[in-house]
Amino acid sequence: MSNAGKNLRKLGIVAGGGPLPVAIARAARAAGRDVFIVGIEGAAGREIESFSHAWVRIGAMGEFLRLLKREGCEDLVLIGGIKRPDLSKLGLDMTAVRLLPRAAGWMREGDDGLLRGLTEFLEKDHGFRIVGAHEIAASLLAPEGVVTSRAPSSQDEADIDRAVTAALAIGALDIGQGAIACRGIVLALEAAEGTDEMLKRVARLPQEIRGRGEKREGVLVKLSKPGQERRVDLPTIGVETVERVAAAGLAGIAVEAGGALIADAEAVVQAANRRGIFVVGLARNRIDRASP
């Protein structure tokens, strides 16, 4: 390891599902950082085992903190998908039980309130520094412009603006990050079920009001919520997103350039080109113009 690498703070990665935890770990290791991954049981994939790691159940907050401190982690990345747990089956340890009254207050402020509260707890109570995935691996951020063979049509551009307005509106209410519009009509808004389930709902709608394989129409837009904590829960798309967009008959995906993560961008572009779908990164000023 280089002298520069020796001076870097050790990175702990709290890993949920999907390819991003390992992508972050690889980027950190390439930069000379030591990495330790805490995998959430039932969420993280076995691929984390190629790094120094441990497995922790989601309710074992004390064990989670003990492991990160034992390993000397100073910076933390919280990354990857975790399904909403059944609180009655969590098996909370005493650290988690003591945290419950505060967590209940965070949850009353919505998902963003919960993430802000958890971030503050880890930083102020336990001395960690929370860093965004994009601060470790900037290459994961969506670039500006079209990255696929297919580009948006004029109707697609109008649908993008319509979905941007809808996504910002629900984001301001801390409901969700995604919206789908087709022919100027908002077909779906993301709520607690997440993007994948929203896309499944659209795929079940009558084909008369959405696109289909031979004539794709409609756009998925994913944006950060206005004012959200951007170090955690940046909008993310991956190959599975592309496949679900294709199954719903949609024409494409739009995210904020520099404000969304693309998990395995090369594979995403290949899948989108194979399905005849566009992927585009939107400039911030365009998003602001569509703000409700």
C-alpha positions in Angstrom: 0.0 0.0 0.0 1.3 3.5 -0.8 2.0 6.0 1.9 -1.1 8.0 0.8 -3.1 4.8 1.2 -1.8 4.3 4.8 -3.1 7.7 5.8 -6.7 7.1 4.6 -9.3 6.4 7.2 -10.6 2.8 7.3 -13.9 2.4 5.6 -16.8 0.4 7.0 -19.5 -0.6 4.6 -23.0 -1.5 5.9 -24.2 -3.7 3.1 -27.7 -4.3 2.0 -28.7 -6.1 -1.2 -27.6 -5.4 -4.8 -24.2 -4.9 -6.5 -23.3 -1.5 -5.0 -21.7 -2.6 -1.7 -19.0 -4.6 -3.5 -18.6 -1.8 -6.2 -17.9 0.6 -3.3 -15.5 -1.8 -1.6 -13.6 -2.3 -4.8 -13.3 1.4 -5.4 -12.1 2.0 -1.9 -9.6 -0.7 -2.0 -8.3 0.5 -5.4 -7.8 3.9 -3.7 -5.7 2.3 -1.0 -8.2 2.1 1.8 -8.7 -0.7 4.2 -12.3 -2.0 4.0 -14.5 -3.9 6.3 -18.1 -4.9 5.4 -20.9 -5.6 7.7 -23.5 -7.6 5.7 -27.1 -7.5 6.8 -28.4 -11.1 7.0 -31.1 -11.7 4.4 -30.2 -8.7 2.3 -26.5 -8.6 1.4 -25.1 -11.1 -1.2 -22.4 -13.6 -0.7 -20.1 -11.6 -2.9 -19.1 -9.4 0.1 -17.2 -12.4 1.4 -14.3 -11.6 -1.0 -13.6 -8.8 1.5 -13.0 -8.7 5.2 -16.5 -9.0 6.6 -19.0 -10.1 9.2 -22.7 -11.0 9.1 -25.2 -9.3 11.4 -28.9 -9.6 11.7 -30.8 -6.3 11.3 -31.9 -6.0 14.9 -28.4 -6.6 16.4 -27.4 -2.9 16.7 -24.9 -3.6 19.6 -23.0 -6.3 17.6 -23.0 -4.0 14.5 -21.4 -1.2 16.5 -19.0 -3.5 18.3 -17.7 -5.0 15.0 -17.1 -1.6 13.3 -15.2 -0.3 16.3 -13.2 -3.5 16.8 -12.1 -3.2 13.1 -11.1 0.4 13.5 -13.6 1.8 11.0 -13.8 5.6 11.1 -15.8 6.3 7.9 -19.1 4.5 7.1 -21.0 4.0 3.9 -24.6 2.8 4.2 -25.5 1.2 0.9 -27.8 -1.4 -0.6 -31.4 -2.4 -0.4 -33.1 -3.6 2.7 -36.7 -4.7 2.8 -38.8 -3.1 5.5 -38.6 -5.5 8.4 -41.4 -7.0 10.5 -40.7 -5.3 13.8 -42.2 -8.2 15.7 -39.6 -10.6 14.3 -36.5 -8.4 14.6 -35.1 -9.9 17.8 -33.8 -6.5 19.0 -30.7 -6.5 21.2 -30.5 -4.2 24.2 -28.7 -1.4 22.2 -31.5 -1.5 19.7 -34.2 -1.6 22.4 -32.7 1.5 24.1 -32.7 3.3 20.7 -36.4 2.5 20.0 -37.9 5.7 21.5 -35.6 7.9 19.4 -36.1 5.7 16.3 -39.9 6.1 16.8 -39.5 9.9 16.7 -37.3 9.6 13.5 -39.9 7.4 11.8 -42.7 9.9 12.5 -40.8 12.3 10.2 -40.8 9.8 7.4 -38.0 7.8 5.6 -35.8 10.8 5.4 -36.3 11.6 9.0 -35.3 8.1 9.9 -32.1 8.3 7.8 -31.2 11.6 9.2 -31.7 10.3 12.7 -29.7 7.2 12.1 -26.9 9.3 10.6 -26.8 11.6 13.6 -26.8 8.7 16.0 -23.8 7.1 14.3 -21.9 10.3 14.0 -22.7 12.1 17.3 -23.1 9.2 19.6 -20.5 6.9 18.2 -17.9 9.0 16.4 -18.2 7.6 12.9 -18.3 9.8 9.9 -21.0 9.0 7.3 -19.8 9.4 3.7 -21.8 9.0 0.5 -21.2 6.2 -1.9 -20.5 8.8 -4.5 -17.7 10.2 -2.4 -15.9 6.9 -2.5 -16.8 5.9 -6.1 -17.7 9.0 -8.2 -17.7 6.8 -11.3 -21.0 5.3 -10.1 -22.8 8.7 -10.6 -25.0 9.1 -13.6 -23.4 11.3 -16.3 -25.2 14.1 -18.0 -26.9 13.2 -21.4 -28.0 10.0 -23.1 -25.8 7.0 -22.5 -27.7 4.5 -24.7 -28.2 4.0 -28.4 -31.8 5.1 -28.2 -32.4 8.8 -27.4 -35.7 10.3 -26.1 -38.3 11.4 -28.7 -40.1 14.7 -28.3 -43.0 12.9 -26.6 -40.5 11.1 -24.3 -39.0 14.5 -23.4 -42.5 15.8 -22.5 -43.1 12.7 -20.4 -39.7 13.2 -18.6 -40.7 16.7 -17.6 -44.1 15.5 -16.4 -42.6 12.7 -14.3 -40.0 15.1 -12.9 -42.7 17.4 -11.7 -44.5 14.4 -10.1 -41.4 13.0 -8.5 -40.4 16.3 -6.9 -44.0 16.7 -5.6 -44.0 13.4 -3.8 -40.4 13.8 -2.8 -41.3 17.0 -1.0 -43.8 15.0 1.0 -41.1 12.3 1.8 -43.2 9.7 0.0 -40.9 8.4 -2.6 -38.3 9.1 -5.3 -39.9 7.8 -8.5 -42.7 8.6 -10.9 -43.8 7.3 -14.3 -45.5 9.3 -17.0 -46.8 8.3 -20.4 -48.4 10.6 -23.1 -48.4 13.4 -20.5 -50.4 11.3 -17.9 -48.8 10.3 -14.6 -49.3 6.5 -14.4 -47.6 5.7 -11.1 -45.9 7.3 -8.1 -43.5 5.4 -5.9 -44.4 5.0 -2.2 -43.3 2.6 0.5 -43.3 -0.4 -1.9 -40.3 0.9 -3.9 -39.4 1.2 -7.5 -39.6 -2.4 -8.5 -43.1 -2.9 -7.2 -44.2 0.4 -8.8 -43.0 -0.9 -12.1 -44.8 -4.2 -11.6 -48.0 -2.2 -11.1 -47.5 -0.4 -14.3 -46.9 -3.6 -16.2 -50.4 -4.8 -15.1 -52.1 -1.7 -16.4 -54.0 -1.9 -19.7 -51.8 -1.5 -22.7 -54.0 1.2 -24.0 -52.6 3.6 -21.5 -49.0 2.6 -21.5 -46.3 1.4 -24.0 -45.7 -2.1 -25.1 -42.7 -4.0 -26.4 -43.2 -3.1 -30.1 -44.2 0.5 -29.4 -42.5 1.7 -26.2 -43.9 4.7 -24.5 -43.6 6.3 -21.1 -40.7 7.2 -18.8 -39.5 6.3 -15.3 -37.9 9.2 -13.5 -36.0 8.8 -10.2 -34.9 11.8 -8.3 -33.6 12.6 -4.8 -36.2 14.1 -2.5 -35.9 17.9 -2.1 -33.7 18.5 0.9 -32.9 14.8 1.6 -29.7 13.6 3.2 -27.7 12.8 0.1 -25.0 10.7 1.8 -27.5 7.9 2.1 -30.3 6.6 -0.2 -29.3 8.3 -3.4 -31.6 7.1 -6.2 -30.2 4.0 -7.9 -30.8 2.1 -11.1 -29.4 -1.2 -12.2 -29.9 -4.0 -14.7 -33.0 -5.1 -12.8 -34.5 -1.6 -13.2 -34.0 -1.8 -16.9 -35.6 -5.2 -17.1 -38.7 -4.1 -15.2 -38.9 -0.9 -17.3 -38.9 -3.1 -20.4 -41.5 -5.5 -19.0 -43.8 -2.4 -18.3 -43.5 -1.4 -22.0 -41.8 1.9 -21.1 -39.4 3.8 -23.4 -36.8 4.9 -21.0 -35.3 6.0 -17.6 -34.2 9.5 -16.6 -32.2 10.3 -13.4 -30.4 13.4 -12.2 -26.8 13.7 -13.6 -24.5 13.6 -10.7 -27.4 12.9 -8.3 -28.1 9.2 -8.9 -26.1 6.0 -8.8 -25.9 3.5 -11.7 -25.0 0.0 -10.5 -22.7 -1.6 -13.1 -23.1 1.1 -15.7 -21.7 -1.0 -18.6 -24.2 -3.8 -17.9 -27.0 -1.3 -17.6 -26.2 0.3 -21.0 -25.9 -3.2 -22.6 -29.3 -4.3 -21.2 -31.0 -1.0 -22.2 -29.6 -1.2 -25.7 -30.8 -4.8 -26.0 -34.3 -3.9 -24.9 -34.5 -0.7 -27.0 -34.7 1.6 -23.9 -33.0 4.9 -23.3 -31.2 6.0 -20.2 -30.5 9.7 -19.7 -28.9 11.9 -17.0 -30.8 15.2 -16.6 -29.0 18.5 -15.8 -30.0 20.1 -12.5 -31.3 23.2 -14.2 -33.8 21.2 -16.3 -35.1 19.5 -13.1 -35.4 22.9 -11.4 -37.4 24.3 -14.3 -39.9 21.4 -13.9 -40.2 21.9 -10.2 -43.9 22.2 -9.1 
